[in-house]
Amino acid sequence: MADTPPDSDQHAKPFVVKSRGAKTLHFSMATIQSRMRLDDPFALDLDYTRTMMGFLLFVPAPQHIGMIGLGGGSLAKFCHRHLPGAHIEVVEINPHVIALRDEFCVPPDDHRFSVSQGDGARYVRQADLALDVLIIDGFDPSGLPEALGSQRFDDDCFDALRPGGVLVMNLHLGDPRYDILIDRLRRSFDDALFTVDDSDRSNSIVFATKGSAFAQYRPGMASPPMGLDAGPADELLRAYAQVVGALKRHRAPIPQATDLLHARH
């Protein structure tokens, strides 16, 4: 498993705010790290988390899911509850975040679910990893850590996936490194990626694949995710439609100058 990180005193302490039927996790009041509905702790309350679950379009029955970043555990809880066939490993570097897992109803570790304290960049370097899905949503008070935005990290993520596996990564559109981060991911995944931006232009979700999963996917009308109950499936339908639309735009051929000339006549 991933190495033990530096002493906990080196990590920022998050805090919890409870109001208006929800519980939120913060490093500062300026941003929300995670939000949980009190009436449905296992729902995906933030739009970008529903978008990230779009990986099920390409890997409908994942056996092994790796996650870097726990936060309030929204994605971890959802996958644990609704994907009973998946073994889920969550790596979180900040022990203060892990200490709040009970506050956010993160399930206890068991034979198919674990949360460990460790460095995500080291986690993906393990030689024996063979993930169907790798979910990255790891931020500290300053944003995406440098270690999770390097070319080596992206290369290691590619190597950690099985053929046909999918990486899903949350980025902030306002990050001044955004274009550089996307370019590095393109290099590591041989341009087999596309992005889905959320409605308020704050989060950009990157989908990248090891292989031809995106090229082979034939999008039609978005349908409920395989194996999910009606309630959770309905939650994801709009997000799925956005993912399919972004994939279609990604695969659309770029018009050539001659095509444009003919179109004008």
C-alpha distance (Angstrom), angle and dihedral (degrees) to the residues before:
residue distance angle dihedral
M1 . . .
A2 3.78 . .
D3 3.78 119.7 .
T4 3.80 121.6 -96.9
P5 3.81 109.8 -96.3
P6 3.80 125.6 -130.7
D7 3.81 121.4 -69.5
S8 3.79 114.9 -55.7
D9 3.81 91.8 -116.8
Q10 3.80 87.4 72.8
H11 3.81 92.0 62.8
A12 3.79 126.6 81.4
K13 3.79 116.6 -112.8
P14 3.81 114.8 -125.2
F15 3.78 122.7 -150.0
V16 3.79 134.8 -147.8
V17 3.80 127.1 -126.7
K18 3.80 121.7 -166.2
S19 3.81 118.3 -161.9
R20 3.82 143.7 126.7
G21 3.77 95.5 16.1
A22 3.80 95.1 -51.4
K23 3.77 141.5 89.8
T24 3.81 118.4 -142.8
L25 3.78 134.4 -165.9
H26 3.81 118.8 -141.1
F27 3.78 142.8 174.3
S28 3.81 86.4 -169.5
M29 3.79 134.2 -1.2
A30 3.82 89.1 -109.7
T31 3.80 93.5 74.8
I32 3.80 138.6 28.7
Q33 3.79 115.5 -135.2
S34 3.79 95.2 -173.8
R35 3.79 139.9 -9.5
M36 3.80 130.5 -155.9
R37 3.79 126.7 -168.5
L38 3.77 110.1 -130.7
D39 3.80 92.4 -146.3
D40 3.81 92.3 51.6
P41 3.83 112.2 20.7
F42 3.81 92.7 179.1
A43 3.81 97.1 54.2
L44 3.81 121.4 105.3
D45 3.79 100.2 -116.8
L46 3.83 100.2 176.8
D47 3.81 120.2 69.0
Y48 3.77 95.8 -132.0
T49 3.81 92.6 57.2
R50 3.80 90.2 56.1
T51 3.78 89.7 49.8
M52 3.81 91.1 51.9
M53 3.80 89.7 57.5
G54 3.82 86.1 66.4
F55 3.80 86.9 96.3
L56 3.83 85.8 86.9
L57 3.80 88.5 73.0
F58 3.80 88.2 67.7
V59 3.82 102.2 26.6
P60 3.82 103.3 31.0
A61 3.81 96.2 172.1
P62 3.82 108.9 31.0
Q63 3.78 116.4 -172.7
H64 3.81 99.0 -169.8
I65 3.81 123.9 30.4
G66 3.79 123.8 -178.0
M67 3.80 121.2 -163.8
I68 3.79 128.5 -168.0
G69 3.79 110.3 -160.7
L70 3.81 125.8 28.3
G71 3.80 104.3 -162.4
G72 3.79 107.5 159.7
G73 3.80 89.5 -20.4
S74 3.82 98.1 -114.8
L75 3.80 96.2 144.6
A76 3.80 94.0 36.6
K77 3.82 92.0 52.9
F78 3.78 93.6 45.4
C79 3.80 93.2 50.5
H80 3.79 92.4 44.5
R81 3.81 92.5 52.2
H82 3.80 100.9 39.2
L83 3.82 103.9 31.2
P84 3.81 102.7 54.6
G85 3.81 92.1 166.1
A86 3.79 93.8 60.5
H87 3.78 128.5 93.4
I88 3.82 106.3 -144.2
E89 3.80 126.4 -158.9
V90 3.81 118.5 -173.5
V91 3.80 120.7 -168.0
E92 3.81 118.3 -166.0
I93 3.80 122.3 174.5
N94 3.82 97.3 -161.1
P95 3.82 113.0 78.3
H96 3.81 90.8 -164.8
V97 3.81 89.5 61.9
I98 3.81 91.5 50.1
A99 3.81 89.5 49.3
L100 3.81 88.6 64.2
R101 3.81 95.5 54.7
D102 3.82 92.9 108.2
E103 3.83 90.3 51.3
F104 3.79 87.5 61.2
C105 3.81 98.0 39.8
V106 3.81 94.3 -113.0
P107 3.80 104.6 171.1
P108 3.80 120.6 -113.5
D109 3.77 120.0 -98.5
D110 3.78 114.7 -86.6
H111 3.79 140.4 157.7
R112 3.81 92.9 -61.3
F113 3.81 104.2 26.1
S114 3.79 131.0 57.7
V115 3.80 138.8 164.9
S116 3.79 115.2 -161.0
Q117 3.77 134.3 178.3
G118 3.78 109.8 -118.4
D119 3.76 150.3 112.0
G120 3.80 111.7 -77.2
A121 3.80 91.9 -151.5
R122 3.80 89.3 58.9
Y123 3.79 93.0 42.6
V124 3.81 93.0 63.0
R125 3.82 91.6 50.1
Q126 3.80 92.3 68.2
A127 3.77 107.7 121.9
D128 3.81 95.0 -142.4
L129 3.81 98.2 53.3
A130 3.79 115.6 122.8
L131 3.79 106.8 169.1
D132 3.78 127.1 -179.7
V133 3.81 90.0 -161.1
L134 3.79 132.6 15.6
I135 3.82 115.8 -165.2
I136 3.80 117.9 -166.2
D137 3.79 120.1 -169.6
G138 3.78 102.3 143.5
F139 3.79 119.8 148.0
D140 3.77 135.0 156.4
P141 3.83 126.2 -165.4
S142 3.82 89.7 -77.8
G143 3.81 95.9 49.2
L144 3.78 129.2 -109.3
P145 3.82 109.5 8.0
E146 3.79 116.1 -119.2
A147 3.81 90.9 -119.1
L148 3.82 90.7 61.6
G149 3.79 93.4 50.3
S150 3.78 102.6 49.6
Q151 3.79 127.2 111.6
R152 3.79 90.3 -119.3
F153 3.81 91.1 54.5
D154 3.80 91.4 51.4
D155 3.81 90.8 48.2
D156 3.81 89.8 49.8
C157 3.81 90.7 49.7
F158 3.80 89.4 54.3
D159 3.80 90.8 50.3
A160 3.82 91.9 47.8
L161 3.81 92.2 60.8
R162 3.77 127.4 84.8
P163 3.82 116.3 -124.5
G164 3.78 105.0 -75.3
G165 3.80 91.6 21.9
V166 3.79 121.8 140.7
L167 3.79 132.5 -136.7
V168 3.82 118.2 -154.1
M169 3.80 116.6 -169.3
N170 3.78 132.1 179.4
L171 3.81 115.1 -141.2
H172 3.79 131.1 175.1
L173 3.79 113.8 -119.9
G174 3.79 89.1 -147.0
D175 3.80 93.1 59.5
P176 3.84 106.4 116.2
R177 3.83 87.4 -141.6
Y178 3.81 93.1 55.0
D179 3.82 97.4 112.0
I180 3.81 91.2 44.4
L181 3.82 91.5 49.8
I182 3.81 91.7 50.9
D183 3.80 91.6 47.2
R184 3.81 91.3 52.7
L185 3.79 91.3 50.3
R186 3.81 90.1 49.4
R187 3.79 90.0 54.7
S188 3.79 94.1 48.4
F189 3.82 94.0 46.4
D190 3.80 97.5 37.8
D191 3.82 91.0 -115.0
A192 3.83 92.3 -58.9
L193 3.79 93.8 137.1
F194 3.79 143.8 92.5
T195 3.79 134.9 -175.3
V196 3.80 136.0 -131.5
D197 3.81 116.6 -156.6
D198 3.79 119.3 -155.7
S199 3.78 123.0 -120.0
D200 3.80 96.3 -100.8
R201 3.82 92.9 48.5
S202 3.80 94.9 -120.5
N203 3.82 105.0 107.1
S204 3.79 127.7 44.4
I205 3.80 116.4 -166.5
V206 3.79 115.4 -152.3
F207 3.81 119.9 -153.1
A208 3.80 114.6 -167.3
T209 3.78 129.5 169.3
K210 3.77 138.2 -158.3
G211 3.77 99.1 -133.4
S212 3.78 134.9 -4.7
A213 3.81 102.8 -42.6
F214 3.80 92.6 123.2
A215 3.79 94.8 44.7
Q216 3.80 91.8 50.0
Y217 3.80 96.4 45.1
R218 3.80 112.6 104.3
P219 3.81 107.4 -155.9
G220 3.75 118.8 -152.8
M221 3.75 128.9 151.8
A222 3.79 109.8 -22.2
S223 3.79 109.6 -104.3
P224 3.80 131.2 -168.5
P225 3.81 113.8 -76.6
M226 3.77 113.8 -93.7
G227 3.78 115.0 -93.2
L228 3.80 98.4 5.4
D229 3.80 124.6 126.2
A230 3.79 117.5 -111.9
G231 3.82 96.1 -99.1
P232 3.82 98.5 52.4
A233 3.80 90.7 38.2
D234 3.79 91.9 55.5
E235 3.81 88.6 50.0
L236 3.77 90.2 60.8
L237 3.80 102.2 40.6
R238 3.80 96.7 89.5
A239 3.78 91.6 46.1
Y240 3.80 90.0 49.0
A241 3.78 90.7 53.7
Q242 3.81 89.5 53.2
V243 3.79 91.5 50.1
V244 3.80 92.2 49.2
G245 3.81 90.8 47.9
A246 3.80 91.7 51.0
L247 3.80 90.9 48.8
K248 3.80 91.1 51.4
R249 3.80 90.7 51.5
H250 3.79 90.6 47.9
R251 3.80 91.5 53.2
A252 3.81 95.8 43.8
P253 3.82 110.9 113.5
I254 3.79 116.2 -111.6
P255 3.81 108.0 -115.6
Q256 3.77 115.0 -115.3
A257 3.81 123.0 -133.6
T258 3.82 90.9 -106.6
D259 3.81 90.9 52.9
L260 3.77 90.8 52.6
L261 3.82 90.5 49.0
H262 3.82 92.1 52.8
A263 3.81 90.3 46.1
R264 3.79 90.2 59.8
H265 3.82 94.0 54.8
